[in-house]
């Protein structure tokens, strides 16, 4: 089959999937936010082999999951009534999806539930022997025929101290024609709500049942015989913990749980958000993916699932997690290699020794127990990549890139057999990895040979961490790591450009940070390479008539507001003709602010990788308001993206430029720092500190570096 | 009041939409719109345009990346709707329109890109799907094709909702990764990783189902 044939095939998938994923409508202005939480981006696996790893992991540790067909936490659209000072409750997870262009008669639109108050008496315990049977179509059936379904029922109830937690369903049916081996008995419920009651009266709920409509996600598929297992209650040291887990699977045998944690604070059911920054590029997330083997330790406030540990900060429950108050933190529980590691137990790998295990991929008795996958000498130090339980399977082979399975990969630095440093490189949450021979070498730590010694790049190679790279040196067979947190001014990939000046024992990272290493006392000095602001005299006017010619330093646009002059500058700028519009390519963009002839501030704005040459004067738009000044910097002005005019907003105060954040950024979406819609021909209203555009009004709060939308 | 041009069944050009304001057309139920089309009422097309014009344009633009082609493609969609309803009576008009628009747009894309590859979003999508296929024999038998589509539906049905929406947005709506990332409030890298995994899962799933893509 050709890719184009597969493409055609995908064009004929079931209507319900088109409906579910319906893209924003240019005409009716459906808002852009449609996801309810940052994606749990477990990049703690080898990205080049991520797909295979995911498959393996799914079978091996049950770490793949089918999420519920409708999330317990719905697509999110921030509620403009909320302030950032408000306590974080489930009520904040709300949606104001515009349903105006649809109607109840539209067969493609899920039913709208408009309950204001949940009364338990409306939800009798479910009678599994009397559920309406609607044959055919599973999810699509859920969208339709709502009147033929069991309207309301309590699916499960769990005692939680003085409270009771109820799992309430709406529009419930079964479809015996759609059973499969994954469920003992399938039960469909279009909505599932968690309601907290005390003394028989509902006092709080997860506030989601009317909001999942916007994604048309198609309802929940539950196991009728396992309803009581969806909720768990624990009493941590100083707070209750509720686990809502939605079990499902992609492949037979790979059962896992899509999980959301809740607690009860001041009679409120509050969702918990975790700090995943140690294991993922996503900082905060409501979602946890658990395998069946997880264990909760109530006295230690932890949940440990394989090599992932969730530590709950009970004192933060109910607080705004984006205000340095994450409700739990997630970290690896790396294997303790300790002093027991003996490299001689890991003989050099002979690829021909890796057993072919066919489909019996998890029978570790068949595997090669240990091997040194690769080894190299750097000065007096030996760098080794070791692994365990090696085996291969034709199930996962690619002709041009044969891969094998390996567990517990570890990167080791040693000298004459003495272990100096070990770093587990198996990837976060994934023990079994697919590797090809070529990929092994990617796991070696980077090394930089200087005049006086060796500097090591000590970040994990199997993950994609962000931030300034960590360098280290070895003294007396001990590793000394250098981190320079105070210099982390922006998010950078550690895979940035590193320039080595051996004779000066110096590294330069991304042309910004300069590290000078002193091998005599094992210290380093880190400094910015460009300690001074740019000189506008180095920049010439952009020549619009030059095509395909690199213009090194140019002024792309200038705007004046009050006593300030705002420059849009480009480095390495090339204008290229194109069919739709002239493309202005650049190596780097800068915005500089001049006052009284001196540059007082400069930033590198977030932008697409090129500019629209016919709209250069539209990108940078300063504003001066009653409470302060700043500028709009458009992210994208492609003509075909004209309906999506996204921009960043910045404030200029005391010669400092600050990127303004959307005041609902503490909610799960949109992500902090995302470009925000600012319609064309917007109008600045200084008196109200607002920017009025065709789809709304942005009000800037200069004091708090935020803006709100109405 | 919005006067516009639409295709007449006879192939000529007629001015329609005089009786249906944008607002009222947009407010019509799909069943009413389909009813108008069954009655051969050209205002049904006006209603389609007003209610779903932007939606169709977004799909076409994702594939064609060209304003003029997009406009022509969407007009072709309206024409195809007029030609196919009746006898077709779509259960979900939005999905029906999405599929028609996608097919017309991709036909146009292929005509215009027969001699060149690469450099645009649709070419990227084809390249991504290359990872799922073996470039072996074509699926020509309609019965097998039908079964494969059913298998893909089963696969999609078992995916996590987020992965499924991303996958469909990318490979059915041909939405750019950046746009998906914006919609989901996440990074382009996260979307790419998710899509990469889902493609691998699709390949594996289809293999388990006995299909060699």
Interface residues (C-beta under 8 A of the other chain):
Chain A: X1 X2 X3 X4 X5 X6 X7 X8 X9 X10 X11 X12 X13 X14 X15 X16 X17 X18 X19 X20 X21 X22 X23 X24 X25 X26 X27 X28 X32 X33 X34 X35 X38 X39 X41 X43 X47 X50 X51 X52 X54 X55 X65 X66 X67 X68 X69 X70 X71 X101 X103 X105 X106 X107 X108 X138 X139 X215 X217 X218 X248 X249 X250 X251 X258 X281 X282 X464 X579 X580 X639 X640 X644 X646 X668 X669 X670 X671 X674 X675
Chain B: X26 X27 X29 X30 X31 X32 X50 X51 X52 X53 X54 X55 X57 X58 X59 X61 X62 X65 X66 X67 X70 X90 X91 X92 X93 X94 X95 X96 X98 X99 X102 X103 X106 X110 X125 X126 X127 X129 X130 X132 X133 X134 X135 X136 X137 X138 X139 X145 X148 X149 X152 X153 X156 X157 X158 X159 X160 X161 X162 X163 X164 X165 X168 X169 X171 X172 X173 X175 X179 X182 X183 X184 X185 X186 X187 X189 X190 X193 X194 X196 X197 X199 X200 X201 X204 X205 X208 X212 X213
